[in-house]
């Protein structure tokens, strides 16, 4: 059951990140889910190193995944275009 929640929250985080980074027109729902889940791993790895914690629960996971997804999309934009938006 937790896996399903991770997919849903990851999809929402990926979708919100794609809107904020203006890549929403290039991505479908499947890529939004993948970006959100990978963003969750990136945020879960990076934020504790910086001393940032959003607590437990799905809202904390959503914020962590959103920040990680934004970082991921910024890196992809840097590689693709040579500049982050």
Biopython code that builds the backbone (N, CA, C, O; Angstrom):
import numpy as np
from Bio.PDB.StructureBuilder import StructureBuilder

atoms = [
    (1, "UNK", "N", (0.818, -1.197, 0.000)),
    (1, "UNK", "CA", (0.000, 0.000, 0.000)),
    (1, "UNK", "C", (0.862, 1.261, 0.000)),
    (1, "UNK", "O", (0.525, 2.240, -0.665)),
    (2, "UNK", "N", (1.978, 1.246, 0.743)),
    (2, "UNK", "CA", (2.866, 2.415, 0.762)),
    (2, "UNK", "C", (3.427, 2.713, -0.610)),
    (2, "UNK", "O", (3.621, 3.878, -0.957)),
    (3, "UNK", "N", (3.695, 1.672, -1.408)),
    (3, "UNK", "CA", (4.231, 1.865, -2.752)),
    (3, "UNK", "C", (3.264, 2.674, -3.599)),
    (3, "UNK", "O", (3.686, 3.545, -4.359)),
    (4, "UNK", "N", (1.979, 2.400, -3.479)),
    (4, "UNK", "CA", (0.961, 3.143, -4.225)),
    (4, "UNK", "C", (0.933, 4.611, -3.793)),
    (4, "UNK", "O", (0.783, 5.504, -4.627)),
    (5, "UNK", "N", (1.075, 4.853, -2.503)),
    (5, "UNK", "CA", (1.104, 6.226, -2.000)),
    (5, "UNK", "C", (2.338, 6.952, -2.523)),
    (5, "UNK", "O", (2.257, 8.122, -2.895)),
    (6, "UNK", "N", (3.495, 6.259, -2.554)),
    (6, "UNK", "CA", (4.710, 6.874, -3.088)),
    (6, "UNK", "C", (4.543, 7.243, -4.553)),
    (6, "UNK", "O", (5.015, 8.296, -4.982)),
    (7, "UNK", "N", (3.878, 6.394, -5.324)),
    (7, "UNK", "CA", (3.651, 6.684, -6.740)),
    (7, "UNK", "C", (2.736, 7.903, -6.895)),
    (7, "UNK", "O", (2.997, 8.773, -7.726)),
    (8, "UNK", "N", (1.678, 7.965, -6.109)),
    (8, "UNK", "CA", (0.735, 9.086, -6.215)),
    (8, "UNK", "C", (1.405, 10.387, -5.787)),
    (8, "UNK", "O", (1.325, 11.391, -6.494)),
    (9, "UNK", "N", (2.064, 10.370, -4.630)),
    (9, "UNK", "CA", (2.724, 11.580, -4.138)),
    (9, "UNK", "C", (3.879, 11.961, -5.063)),
    (9, "UNK", "O", (4.085, 13.145, -5.332)),
    (10, "UNK", "N", (4.630, 10.982, -5.551)),
    (10, "UNK", "CA", (5.702, 11.255, -6.506)),
    (10, "UNK", "C", (5.170, 11.862, -7.790)),
    (10, "UNK", "O", (5.785, 12.769, -8.351)),
    (11, "UNK", "N", (4.038, 11.372, -8.259)),
    (11, "UNK", "CA", (3.418, 11.937, -9.459)),
    (11, "UNK", "C", (2.989, 13.379, -9.258)),
    (11, "UNK", "O", (3.165, 14.214, -10.145)),
    (12, "UNK", "N", (2.426, 13.673, -8.093)),
    (12, "UNK", "CA", (2.025, 15.054, -7.793)),
    (12, "UNK", "C", (3.255, 15.946, -7.700)),
    (12, "UNK", "O", (3.257, 17.056, -8.233)),
    (13, "UNK", "N", (4.303, 15.471, -7.027)),
    (13, "UNK", "CA", (5.527, 16.264, -6.900)),
    (13, "UNK", "C", (6.167, 16.493, -8.265)),
    (13, "UNK", "O", (6.613, 17.603, -8.555)),
    (14, "UNK", "N", (6.219, 15.466, -9.107)),
    (14, "UNK", "CA", (6.782, 15.616, -10.446)),
    (14, "UNK", "C", (5.977, 16.570, -11.302)),
    (14, "UNK", "O", (6.537, 17.355, -12.068)),
    (15, "UNK", "N", (4.664, 16.501, -11.173)),
    (15, "UNK", "CA", (3.788, 17.396, -11.931)),
    (15, "UNK", "C", (3.976, 18.847, -11.495)),
    (15, "UNK", "O", (4.102, 19.738, -12.334)),
    (16, "UNK", "N", (3.995, 19.086, -10.168)),
    (16, "UNK", "CA", (4.202, 20.447, -9.666)),
    (16, "UNK", "C", (5.573, 20.983, -10.059)),
    (16, "UNK", "O", (5.706, 22.151, -10.427)),
    (17, "UNK", "N", (6.594, 20.130, -9.982)),
    (17, "UNK", "CA", (7.945, 20.557, -10.372)),
    (17, "UNK", "C", (8.002, 20.887, -11.860)),
    (17, "UNK", "O", (8.661, 21.848, -12.258)),
    (18, "UNK", "N", (7.315, 20.096, -12.683)),
    (18, "UNK", "CA", (7.333, 20.365, -14.124)),
    (18, "UNK", "C", (6.617, 21.667, -14.457)),
    (18, "UNK", "O", (6.987, 22.352, -15.411)),
    (19, "UNK", "N", (5.601, 22.011, -13.681)),
    (19, "UNK", "CA", (4.926, 23.295, -13.879)),
    (19, "UNK", "C", (5.852, 24.443, -13.464)),
    (19, "UNK", "O", (5.978, 25.435, -14.181)),
    (20, "UNK", "N", (6.495, 24.301, -12.306)),
    (20, "UNK", "CA", (7.391, 25.348, -11.824)),
    (20, "UNK", "C", (8.606, 25.537, -12.735)),
    (20, "UNK", "O", (9.087, 26.657, -12.909)),
    (21, "UNK", "N", (9.094, 24.451, -13.309)),
    (21, "UNK", "CA", (10.273, 24.519, -14.180)),
    (21, "UNK", "C", (9.903, 24.696, -15.653)),
    (21, "UNK", "O", (10.779, 24.702, -16.517)),
    (22, "UNK", "N", (8.619, 24.839, -15.939)),
    (22, "UNK", "CA", (8.093, 25.057, -17.293)),
    (22, "UNK", "C", (8.465, 23.942, -18.278)),
    (22, "UNK", "O", (8.790, 24.205, -19.435)),
    (23, "UNK", "N", (8.411, 22.708, -17.804)),
    (23, "UNK", "CA", (8.645, 21.562, -18.682)),
    (23, "UNK", "C", (7.394, 20.696, -18.779)),
    (23, "UNK", "O", (7.457, 19.567, -19.267)),
    (24, "UNK", "N", (6.261, 21.215, -18.317)),
    (24, "UNK", "CA", (5.040, 20.421, -18.258)),
    (24, "UNK", "C", (4.568, 19.976, -19.639)),
    (24, "UNK", "O", (4.034, 18.876, -19.777)),
    (25, "UNK", "N", (4.752, 20.805, -20.659)),
    (25, "UNK", "CA", (4.326, 20.445, -22.003)),
    (25, "UNK", "C", (5.167, 19.345, -22.618)),
    (25, "UNK", "O", (4.728, 18.697, -23.568)),
    (26, "UNK", "N", (6.367, 19.119, -22.101)),
    (26, "UNK", "CA", (7.276, 18.110, -22.649)),
    (26, "UNK", "C", (7.114, 16.752, -21.971)),
    (26, "UNK", "O", (7.602, 15.743, -22.479)),
    (27, "UNK", "N", (6.432, 16.723, -20.827)),
    (27, "UNK", "CA", (6.355, 15.512, -20.030)),
    (27, "UNK", "C", (4.930, 14.993, -19.981)),
    (27, "UNK", "O", (3.974, 15.769, -19.990)),
    (28, "UNK", "N", (4.795, 13.696, -19.930)),
    (28, "UNK", "CA", (3.511, 13.069, -19.711)),
    (28, "UNK", "C", (3.391, 12.640, -18.260)),
    (28, "UNK", "O", (4.280, 12.903, -17.449)),
    (29, "UNK", "N", (2.303, 11.988, -17.941)),
    (29, "UNK", "CA", (2.059, 11.578, -16.560)),
    (29, "UNK", "C", (3.093, 10.556, -16.080)),
    (29, "UNK", "O", (3.498, 10.579, -14.918)),
    (30, "UNK", "N", (3.517, 9.666, -16.971)),
    (30, "UNK", "CA", (4.494, 8.650, -16.579)),
    (30, "UNK", "C", (5.836, 9.290, -16.233)),
    (30, "UNK", "O", (6.465, 8.907, -15.247)),
    (31, "UNK", "N", (6.275, 10.244, -17.020)),
    (31, "UNK", "CA", (7.544, 10.925, -16.739)),
    (31, "UNK", "C", (7.429, 11.795, -15.489)),
    (31, "UNK", "O", (8.400, 11.930, -14.745)),
    (32, "UNK", "N", (6.254, 12.388, -15.246)),
    (32, "UNK", "CA", (6.052, 13.145, -14.013)),
    (32, "UNK", "C", (6.210, 12.244, -12.793)),
    (32, "UNK", "O", (6.813, 12.647, -11.798)),
    (33, "UNK", "N", (5.674, 11.028, -12.861)),
    (33, "UNK", "CA", (5.796, 10.084, -11.755)),
    (33, "UNK", "C", (7.252, 9.705, -11.544)),
    (33, "UNK", "O", (7.734, 9.676, -10.411)),
    (34, "UNK", "N", (7.951, 9.415, -12.630)),
    (34, "UNK", "CA", (9.365, 9.035, -12.534)),
    (34, "UNK", "C", (10.190, 10.186, -11.958)),
    (34, "UNK", "O", (11.029, 9.968, -11.084)),
    (35, "UNK", "N", (9.957, 11.408, -12.442)),
    (35, "UNK", "CA", (10.686, 12.579, -11.943)),
    (35, "UNK", "C", (10.390, 12.787, -10.454)),
    (35, "UNK", "O", (11.296, 13.103, -9.683)),
    (36, "UNK", "N", (9.145, 12.615, -10.052)),
    (36, "UNK", "CA", (8.774, 12.787, -8.652)),
    (36, "UNK", "C", (9.413, 11.754, -7.742)),
    (36, "UNK", "O", (9.870, 12.089, -6.649)),
    (37, "UNK", "N", (9.451, 10.498, -8.181)),
    (37, "UNK", "CA", (10.051, 9.441, -7.366)),
    (37, "UNK", "C", (11.558, 9.620, -7.282)),
    (37, "UNK", "O", (12.132, 9.512, -6.198)),
    (38, "UNK", "N", (12.206, 9.892, -8.406)),
    (38, "UNK", "CA", (13.658, 10.152, -8.378)),
    (38, "UNK", "C", (13.941, 11.418, -7.568)),
    (38, "UNK", "O", (14.925, 11.478, -6.832)),
    (39, "UNK", "N", (13.086, 12.419, -7.701)),
    (39, "UNK", "CA", (13.217, 13.631, -6.899)),
    (39, "UNK", "C", (13.099, 13.351, -5.411)),
    (39, "UNK", "O", (13.763, 13.993, -4.598)),
    (40, "UNK", "N", (12.251, 12.388, -5.054)),
    (40, "UNK", "CA", (12.138, 11.985, -3.658)),
    (40, "UNK", "C", (13.436, 11.402, -3.129)),
    (40, "UNK", "O", (13.837, 11.679, -1.998)),
    (41, "UNK", "N", (14.094, 10.589, -3.956)),
    (41, "UNK", "CA", (15.391, 10.036, -3.565)),
    (41, "UNK", "C", (16.450, 11.138, -3.451)),
    (41, "UNK", "O", (17.234, 11.158, -2.502)),
    (42, "UNK", "N", (16.464, 12.051, -4.423)),
    (42, "UNK", "CA", (17.440, 13.149, -4.399)),
    (42, "UNK", "C", (17.203, 14.035, -3.179)),
    (42, "UNK", "O", (18.141, 14.358, -2.450)),
    (43, "UNK", "N", (15.958, 14.423, -2.959)),
    (43, "UNK", "CA", (15.639, 15.263, -1.812)),
    (43, "UNK", "C", (15.899, 14.549, -0.494)),
    (43, "UNK", "O", (16.387, 15.158, 0.458)),
    (44, "UNK", "N", (15.574, 13.261, -0.434)),
    (44, "UNK", "CA", (15.810, 12.485, 0.784)),
    (44, "UNK", "C", (17.287, 12.307, 1.083)),
    (44, "UNK", "O", (17.665, 12.120, 2.239)),
    (45, "UNK", "N", (18.115, 12.362, 0.073)),
    (45, "UNK", "CA", (19.559, 12.237, 0.253)),
    (45, "UNK", "C", (20.195, 13.592, 0.550)),
    (45, "UNK", "O", (21.062, 13.695, 1.418)),
    (46, "UNK", "N", (19.765, 14.639, -0.172)),
    (46, "UNK", "CA", (20.426, 15.937, -0.095)),
    (46, "UNK", "C", (19.971, 16.783, 1.097)),
    (46, "UNK", "O", (20.804, 17.384, 1.776)),
    (47, "UNK", "N", (18.676, 16.840, 1.360)),
    (47, "UNK", "CA", (18.168, 17.738, 2.393)),
    (47, "UNK", "C", (18.690, 17.418, 3.795)),
    (47, "UNK", "O", (19.029, 18.352, 4.522)),
    (48, "UNK", "N", (18.774, 16.152, 4.218)),
    (48, "UNK", "CA", (19.358, 15.897, 5.548)),
    (48, "UNK", "C", (20.825, 16.327, 5.652)),
    (48, "UNK", "O", (21.283, 16.708, 6.730)),
    (49, "UNK", "N", (21.561, 16.268, 4.537)),
    (49, "UNK", "CA", (22.944, 16.746, 4.552)),
    (49, "UNK", "C", (23.008, 18.245, 4.820)),
    (49, "UNK", "O", (23.969, 18.738, 5.409)),
    (50, "UNK", "N", (21.981, 18.961, 4.384)),
    (50, "UNK", "CA", (21.916, 20.406, 4.588)),
    (50, "UNK", "C", (21.236, 20.767, 5.906)),
    (50, "UNK", "O", (21.117, 21.943, 6.246)),
    (51, "UNK", "N", (20.790, 19.751, 6.645)),
    (51, "UNK", "CA", (20.140, 19.989, 7.925)),
    (51, "UNK", "C", (18.684, 20.380, 7.816)),
    (51, "UNK", "O", (18.129, 20.954, 8.753)),
    (52, "UNK", "N", (18.048, 20.081, 6.688)),
    (52, "UNK", "CA", (16.652, 20.434, 6.456)),
    (52, "UNK", "C", (15.791, 19.187, 6.609)),
    (52, "UNK", "O", (16.116, 18.134, 6.061)),
    (53, "UNK", "N", (14.690, 19.304, 7.356)),
    (53, "UNK", "CA", (13.769, 18.187, 7.527)),
    (53, "UNK", "C", (12.342, 18.726, 7.525)),
    (53, "UNK", "O", (12.049, 19.727, 8.179)),
    (54, "UNK", "N", (11.472, 18.071, 6.800)),
    (54, "UNK", "CA", (10.069, 18.472, 6.739)),
    (54, "UNK", "C", (9.172, 17.550, 7.557)),
    (54, "UNK", "O", (7.948, 17.668, 7.504)),
    (55, "UNK", "N", (9.768, 16.642, 8.308)),
    (55, "UNK", "CA", (9.004, 15.741, 9.157)),
    (55, "UNK", "C", (8.487, 14.534, 8.402)),
    (55, "UNK", "O", (8.730, 14.360, 7.207)),
    (56, "UNK", "N", (7.769, 13.711, 9.135)),
    (56, "UNK", "CA", (7.223, 12.481, 8.555)),
    (56, "UNK", "C", (5.852, 12.758, 7.951)),
    (56, "UNK", "O", (5.289, 13.840, 8.118)),
    (57, "UNK", "N", (5.343, 11.783, 7.265)),
    (57, "UNK", "CA", (4.020, 11.913, 6.664)),
    (57, "UNK", "C", (4.104, 12.256, 5.191)),
    (57, "UNK", "O", (5.176, 12.527, 4.651)),
    (58, "UNK", "N", (2.953, 12.238, 4.563)),
    (58, "UNK", "CA", (2.933, 12.428, 3.117)),
    (58, "UNK", "C", (3.234, 13.874, 2.731)),
    (58, "UNK", "O", (3.751, 14.110, 1.639)),
    (59, "UNK", "N", (2.931, 14.850, 3.590)),
    (59, "UNK", "CA", (3.236, 16.248, 3.258)),
    (59, "UNK", "C", (4.746, 16.469, 3.277)),
    (59, "UNK", "O", (5.283, 17.156, 2.409)),
    (60, "UNK", "N", (5.429, 15.892, 4.260)),
    (60, "UNK", "CA", (6.891, 15.982, 4.301)),
    (60, "UNK", "C", (7.523, 15.306, 3.107)),
    (60, "UNK", "O", (8.487, 15.816, 2.536)),
    (61, "UNK", "N", (6.971, 14.129, 2.716)),
    (61, "UNK", "CA", (7.480, 13.434, 1.536)),
    (61, "UNK", "C", (7.203, 14.245, 0.276)),
    (61, "UNK", "O", (8.040, 14.295, -0.625)),
    (62, "UNK", "N", (6.038, 14.877, 0.207)),
    (62, "UNK", "CA", (5.703, 15.691, -0.969)),
    (62, "UNK", "C", (6.666, 16.874, -1.110)),
    (62, "UNK", "O", (7.150, 17.149, -2.208)),
    (63, "UNK", "N", (6.944, 17.566, -0.017)),
    (63, "UNK", "CA", (7.867, 18.702, -0.076)),
    (63, "UNK", "C", (9.286, 18.258, -0.421)),
    (63, "UNK", "O", (9.977, 18.906, -1.207)),
    (64, "UNK", "N", (9.710, 17.147, 0.178)),
    (64, "UNK", "CA", (11.038, 16.617, -0.116)),
    (64, "UNK", "C", (11.143, 16.206, -1.582)),
    (64, "UNK", "O", (12.121, 16.536, -2.252)),
    (65, "UNK", "N", (10.135, 15.485, -2.082)),
    (65, "UNK", "CA", (10.136, 15.041, -3.477)),
    (65, "UNK", "C", (10.033, 16.220, -4.430)),
    (65, "UNK", "O", (10.642, 16.200, -5.499)),
    (66, "UNK", "N", (9.270, 17.251, -4.061)),
    (66, "UNK", "CA", (9.134, 18.437, -4.904)),
    (66, "UNK", "C", (10.471, 19.157, -5.047)),
    (66, "UNK", "O", (10.864, 19.522, -6.155)),
    (67, "UNK", "N", (11.160, 19.361, -3.948)),
    (67, "UNK", "CA", (12.469, 20.026, -4.003)),
    (67, "UNK", "C", (13.458, 19.180, -4.799)),
    (67, "UNK", "O", (14.207, 19.711, -5.620)),
    (68, "UNK", "N", (13.466, 17.876, -4.565)),
    (68, "UNK", "CA", (14.356, 16.992, -5.317)),
    (68, "UNK", "C", (14.027, 16.971, -6.801)),
    (68, "UNK", "O", (14.930, 16.937, -7.636)),
    (69, "UNK", "N", (12.727, 16.989, -7.141)),
    (69, "UNK", "CA", (12.320, 16.988, -8.548)),
    (69, "UNK", "C", (12.702, 18.292, -9.234)),
    (69, "UNK", "O", (13.089, 18.287, -10.403)),
    (70, "UNK", "N", (12.598, 19.409, -8.520)),
    (70, "UNK", "CA", (13.020, 20.689, -9.089)),
    (70, "UNK", "C", (14.521, 20.676, -9.356)),
    (70, "UNK", "O", (14.978, 21.147, -10.397)),
    (71, "UNK", "N", (15.284, 20.133, -8.407)),
    (71, "UNK", "CA", (16.735, 20.021, -8.602)),
    (71, "UNK", "C", (17.034, 19.133, -9.807)),
    (71, "UNK", "O", (17.893, 19.460, -10.625)),
    (72, "UNK", "N", (16.326, 18.012, -9.916)),
    (72, "UNK", "CA", (16.533, 17.091, -11.039)),
    (72, "UNK", "C", (16.216, 17.766, -12.372)),
    (72, "UNK", "O", (16.995, 17.658, -13.319)),
    (73, "UNK", "N", (15.089, 18.458, -12.453)),
    (73, "UNK", "CA", (14.717, 19.126, -13.704)),
    (73, "UNK", "C", (15.670, 20.270, -14.039)),
    (73, "UNK", "O", (15.932, 20.528, -15.214)),
    (74, "UNK", "N", (16.193, 20.961, -13.020)),
    (74, "UNK", "CA", (17.183, 22.017, -13.278)),
    (74, "UNK", "C", (18.452, 21.427, -13.865)),
    (74, "UNK", "O", (19.040, 21.999, -14.783)),
    (75, "UNK", "N", (18.879, 20.282, -13.339)),
    (75, "UNK", "CA", (20.069, 19.619, -13.877)),
    (75, "UNK", "C", (19.830, 19.166, -15.312)),
    (75, "UNK", "O", (20.700, 19.325, -16.169)),
    (76, "UNK", "N", (18.655, 18.603, -15.575)),
    (76, "UNK", "CA", (18.327, 18.169, -16.939)),
    (76, "UNK", "C", (18.296, 19.370, -17.877)),
    (76, "UNK", "O", (18.785, 19.285, -19.003)),
    (77, "UNK", "N", (17.725, 20.489, -17.427)),
    (77, "UNK", "CA", (17.705, 21.706, -18.260)),
    (77, "UNK", "C", (19.111, 22.220, -18.529)),
    (77, "UNK", "O", (19.402, 22.675, -19.635)),
    (78, "UNK", "N", (19.986, 22.151, -17.529)),
    (78, "UNK", "CA", (21.370, 22.576, -17.733)),
    (78, "UNK", "C", (22.064, 21.722, -18.783)),
    (78, "UNK", "O", (22.803, 22.234, -19.624)),
    (79, "UNK", "N", (21.823, 20.440, -18.729)),
    (79, "UNK", "CA", (22.452, 19.529, -19.687)),
    (79, "UNK", "C", (21.875, 19.735, -21.088)),
    (79, "UNK", "O", (22.615, 19.758, -22.071)),
    (80, "UNK", "N", (20.561, 19.884, -21.175)),
    (80, "UNK", "CA", (19.901, 20.022, -22.490)),
    (80, "UNK", "C", (20.191, 21.365, -23.156)),
    (80, "UNK", "O", (20.576, 21.415, -24.324)),
    (81, "UNK", "N", (20.007, 22.437, -22.418)),
    (81, "UNK", "CA", (20.047, 23.767, -23.014)),
    (81, "UNK", "C", (21.279, 24.573, -22.635)),
    (81, "UNK", "O", (21.591, 25.569, -23.287)),
    (82, "UNK", "N", (21.967, 24.165, -21.613)),
    (82, "UNK", "CA", (23.120, 24.922, -21.158)),
    (82, "UNK", "C", (22.776, 25.973, -20.124)),
    (82, "UNK", "O", (23.666, 26.682, -19.654)),
    (83, "UNK", "N", (21.474, 26.096, -19.746)),
    (83, "UNK", "CA", (21.095, 27.033, -18.695)),
    (83, "UNK", "C", (19.808, 26.561, -18.031)),
    (83, "UNK", "O", (18.915, 26.029, -18.690)),
    (84, "UNK", "N", (19.725, 26.762, -16.723)),
    (84, "UNK", "CA", (18.497, 26.425, -15.986)),
    (84, "UNK", "C", (17.514, 27.552, -16.156)),
    (84, "UNK", "O", (17.907, 28.708, -16.308)),
    (85, "UNK", "N", (16.227, 27.225, -16.131)),
    (85, "UNK", "CA", (15.202, 28.264, -16.291)),
    (85, "UNK", "C", (14.889, 28.889, -14.979)),
    (85, "UNK", "O", (14.049, 29.786, -14.908)),
]
sb = StructureBuilder()
sb.init_structure("model")
sb.init_model(0)
sb.init_chain("A")
sb.init_seg("    ")
for serial, (resi, resn, name, xyz) in enumerate(atoms, 1):
    if name == "N":
        sb.init_residue(resn, " ", resi, " ")
    sb.init_atom(name, np.array(xyz, "f"), 0.0, 1.0, " ", f" {name:<3s}", serial, name[0])
structure = sb.get_structure()
